[in-house]
Amino acid sequence: HKKHPIYPVQVCRPLTAFSSPGEERPREPLGPAEAQAPGGAEAGGRTSRRHWTCSRAQLHKTFWGVAVVLCVCASWAGSTQLAKLTFAKFDAPFTLTWFATNWNFLFFPLYYAGHVCKSTEKQSVKQRYRECCRFFGDNGLTLKVFFTKAAPFGVLWTLTNYLYLHAIKKINTTDVSVLFCCNKAFVFLLSWIVLRDRFMGVRIVAAILAIAGIVMMTYADGFHSHSVIGIALVVGSASMSALYKVLFKLLLGSAKFGEAALFLSILGVFNIIFITCIPILLYFTKVEYWSSFDDIPWGNLCGFSVLLLTFNIVLNFGIAVTYPTLMSLGIVLSVPVNAVVDHYTSQIVFNGVRVIAIIIIGLGFLLLLLPEEWDVWLIKLLTHLKVRKKEETVEGGADLGSGPQNRSRRARPSFAR
């Protein structure tokens, strides 16, 4: 099993995803394919041109990448729109956060079902559980470990999702989904400061673009209090998500697929045991109140939870079949999907400032997807193109030199004596 970071759920990226927006870093570098060496001399003494190749494994990963991108885009955009629709009948963002997070409990059972279906050496549930518990240390999952290494992430998960959902009540889903993309910039800044990650100028530029986009998005609505509060809630959600991500790397490192599934299920258990009292308290204080349980749109609640669970499953385990960068593209593509839906279902105005803000934040997000060795690959690509162009020029000159005119000139008899 390869290790990879756990990505928490986000609201924008549905509830499951909302807790921790994922910053996906490729396990293996995604660079331009290397050109094959010349295949030898061809007839006429010319060397064969270099050409780009793509292995079957790369094609397989790319194919699955397209499927994963579509799944991420559909689940994130769908959950965001369904949350907006739910609030029209059920104005209880924290209760919705609690309800959807409870579904995290299904992560480990679903993982074990996949293990039984695909693994040649099948283990019992108890054996698999004990093996995955080694992620928490030699003593496994003790009560002390639960409160020191799981509970803080459960709190961050809940805060991220709640702030995101609450922002959906204040502003349109397009602005929410775009602004939440800034979490990648926050992850980079925190990783650079706390984890001492490598400094990259292009990522600093991306962070500046994200901040500029936030300011422009606020200006697009004229700095109205309702809009400012909604934007502040999204930025707070993105910050909690980034903090979750960085703290996980700092305290726990990386996790295998089974360990990641167990950890996310533990967050669901924490939510059931310790967070349940909060929606009950909000109900009796009538902060989040509904007259009858029959009035609750259970279809919307369950649909939202399923989409968020799907989003988190794909986000956390899609790395097994494709490149992490491709999965991130699904998050960007969900922005235009939300924009189209908002255009026909709400009164959103896409003025010039809002469009520029969306483009700036999207560009910053894409810059953050560049791998650390992007400059080396770019130099290799430019060098390859330069060499290829030079070879074509030499071959073109050879063709001219051996053309019909030159041959006729060589064959023409001289009349001079």
Order of alpha helices (4+ residues) and beta strands (2+ residues): alpha-alpha-alpha-alpha-alpha-alpha-alpha-alpha-alpha-alpha-alpha-alpha-alpha-alpha-alpha-alpha
